[in-house]
Each structure stands twice: as structure tokens, then as C-alpha cells.
């Protein structure tokens, strides 16, 4: 199966900065990470790389059938819809944040690829931070608040740190790590 352009672009974005400085061939771990990313990305069904709820007809609340559907099916909707929903659902997004955490643990390369592809899209609340950073915060906070800082989350973060030591993914991991630490301090004070 030949990967489409979005897969190749995502793979390129994820692995930016992972090559050696002297142009030597990639170490085996980078090759394995690239294979894992491509394998995960081939299985997606994203309609768009957008945080705009209107793209997915998710505006409004539970009186909107599309919004209600995502609310009731967070475990089965595509990642693109889950992310857009979590950014507009306010208090109704608790289940979506937990599902984002689960998807990150199950397929971290896929989630990180999507977040990188989101680029500089911003949210329409607070001081309009990058949407990808807000999603990183949702994932990290869900693990810290509801799972007490799970071992699985720590292992996934360590694997990602090894796979992406610098570049755009490393920056997202920095955000996730900082929010996880802050959420642990808020929810589980020593």
C-alpha cells in the first residue's frame, strides 16, 4: 500500500530534526520510529486537519445531532472530530479528554502527527494559545487528574522523548510534560 501525501508530510514533520548532524544514515531506532508512524497513519480516517468545529458541524451543544453523536461516541469517532469537539464542548468534553489520553497511549505517533499537522491553529478562548498545545494539556491533565500519573503515560512519554529528541514533536512533549507536572501538583499535592 502506497502512503498518501498527508502520511508522507506527517512522517517528514515528525522526523524533522531526528537525523544526524553529519548526514549519516539514520540509526535503527529512527527507522523503527518512522515505520511505527507510517503504520499508525495508514489506519486513520481524518477528514480534515482543523480545529474549527464548523468544519465538522459541531457548533452548538447537545441539541445539535452531530455534537450529540460525538459526545455519545467519543471512543469511535475519528481523531480530527474528537479534537475539534474537545475544543468546543466545555464541560461536556470530559469524556473526550479521557479518550484523547487513551488514543495517545494507544497510538502516540498518530496523535502527535495530527497535532504537528495542526500547525499554528489557535483556539478561540483564553489568550488564543495554539490548539495543539491545548490538546497536549488535555491529555496530560486527564492522566494526572484521573489516573494519578499512570506508569503507562510515563512509559509512552519516555518512548516519545527517545523517538523525538528535538523538533516540533519535542516541543509538544515539553508542553505535555509541563502540564502533567502542574496537574499532578494541583490534583495530588504532597
N, C-alpha and C positions, 0 to 999 in steps of 0.2 A: 504494500500500500504506500503510495507516494504522498508525503505530507503536503498540505496546502500552504499557501503563503503565510497565513497567520501563525501556523505552527513554526515555520522556519523563522519568522520575525520574533516570535516569543522566545524561541531557543537562543537566537542571537542576542536578544536583550538580556536574557537571564545569564548567559555566559560571558557577557561583556566584562572584561577585567579578570577573567579566570585564567587566561593564557599566561604563559611565562613571558618575562620581560625580554628574553633574548630570542624569541621566536621559535624555540624548540617545539617539538611535537607535544601535544597535551598529555599530561600524566594520565594513568589509567583511571584514577578517581574522577577526573574531569570528564573522561569519555563515558564512564558509568553514569555520572550525573546527567550528561547530555542524553544518553539512552533513556534514563528514567523520565526525564522531562518530556521527550518526544513520545514515549509510550503513554504517559498520562494525558498529554494534549490531544492525541489522536482520538481519545474517547469522549471529548467534550461536545456539547451541543449549544454553544453560545450563539445567541442571535446578534449580539452587539457588544462592543466594549464601551459601555456607557453607564453612567450613574444617574442618568435622567429617568425618573420614574415614568414620565410621559411616554418614553420610548416603549415601555412595557405595559402601558395603560394601567399603571399602579397608583395614579393620583387618587386622592380622597382617603377613604377609610373602609371599614368592613362593609359598607353599603355598596362599594364597587366590587362586582363579581371577580375581577382579576386580582384585586387586592386580597379579597377574602380567600381566593383559591391559593395564593402564595402563603397566606397566613396559615391555612389548614394543611398545606403540603410542603413545608419548608424542607423536608427530607428528600423530596423528589424533584423539585423544580431545578432548572439549570442554575449554575453559579451566577451568571450575569443577572438573572431576575432576583435571586436571593440577595445579592449585594445591593441592587437598586432598592429592593423592598426594605432592607435593614436600615438604609439611609433616610427613608421617609416615614417609617412606621412608628417612630417614637416609642411609647410604652408597649406597643404590640410587637416590637422587634426582639423581645427576649428570647423566644424560641429560634428566631433567625440567627441571633448571635451565637447561641449554643450550636446550631447547625454549622455555622461558619467555622467554629472551633473544630468540630468533628471532621469537616471536609479538609481543613488544614492538616489535621493529624493523619487522615487517610491518604491525602494526595497533596503534600506541601508544594511540590513543584508546579502543579496546576494552579493552585490558589495564588502562589507568588507570581507566576507568569501573568495571570489575569491582572493582578494588582499593578505590575510593571506596565502592562499594556494600557492601563487606565491613564497613565501619564500624569498630566498636571490638572486633571479634572478636579474641581473643588466642590465642597458641599455648600449648601445654602444656609448654614447656621453657624453659630459661634463666630469665629473670626475667619471663616471660609478656608479651613485647612484643606490640604489635598485629601481627596476621598480615600485614596489608598491608605493613607496614614490613619484615618478614622476607622477603616475596616481592620487594620492591624490592631488598633486599640480595642475594638470589639472582641476580636479573637483572644487577645491576651487577657482582657478583663474577664471574659467568660471562664477561662481556665482558672484564673486566680480566685475569682469570687465563688464559683460554683464547684470547683474541683480541688481547691486548696493548693494550686500549683502542682499539677499532676506530673508524675515521673515521665509519662508518655509525651507531654508537652516539652519537658526539658530535653528529652532524647531527640525529639523532632527538631527543636531549635539547634541543638548541637550538630546534628546531621546537616542542617541547612547552613549553619555557620561554616562548616567544613567545605560544603559544596560551593558556597558563595562568599568567599572571604572579603570581597570588595565589589563595588559597582552598585547598581540600583537596588538589587535584592538585598545586599548587605545593609543599605540604608533603611529599607523597610524592616529588616530584622532588628536594627537598632531601635526603631520606634516600638516594635512589638515587645522587645526586651524591657525597655524603659517603662512602658505601660504595665507590663506584667509585674514588675517590681513595685511600682506605685500602687497597683491594685492589691497586691499581696499585703502591703503595709496598711492600706485602708481597711481591708476586709479581715485580716488575720494579724492584728498588732501583737507584738511580742510581749 
